[in-house]
Amino acid sequence: MLSEHFDFTTTLWKWQSETATAWYFLSLPEDMSQEIKFFCPRRGPGFGAVRVEVNIGTSKWRTSIFPSKETGLYLLPVKAAIRKAEAFGEGDSVDIRLKVLV
């Protein structure tokens, strides 16, 4: 059975290519990524995105996490409005509560 929610702390990191704007991500821990992957297998076309509800500080929103081909971990993109509202940036540790929406 999939956990009702996941609580974890991880570090915000930035991904940027030569041609794209920067994206900021939080990586889910390996054990959580494996549990989500097991209980939410890929269905049909797409890249394996899973709908989630996220709480960081006082901010709460719905988005999708997706698996990284390089690490096998799920990645949570974090938009600028959340980073600003919660006053954190690249390299900062962030406390997260994540609920998978199945």
Secondary structure as UniProt FT lines:
FT   STRAND          6..15
FT   STRAND          23..27
FT   HELIX           30..39
FT   STRAND          50..56
FT   TURN            57..58
FT   STRAND          59..67
FT   TURN            69..71
FT   STRAND          74..77
FT   HELIX           80..85
FT   TURN            86..87
FT   TURN            90..91
FT   STRAND          93..100
//
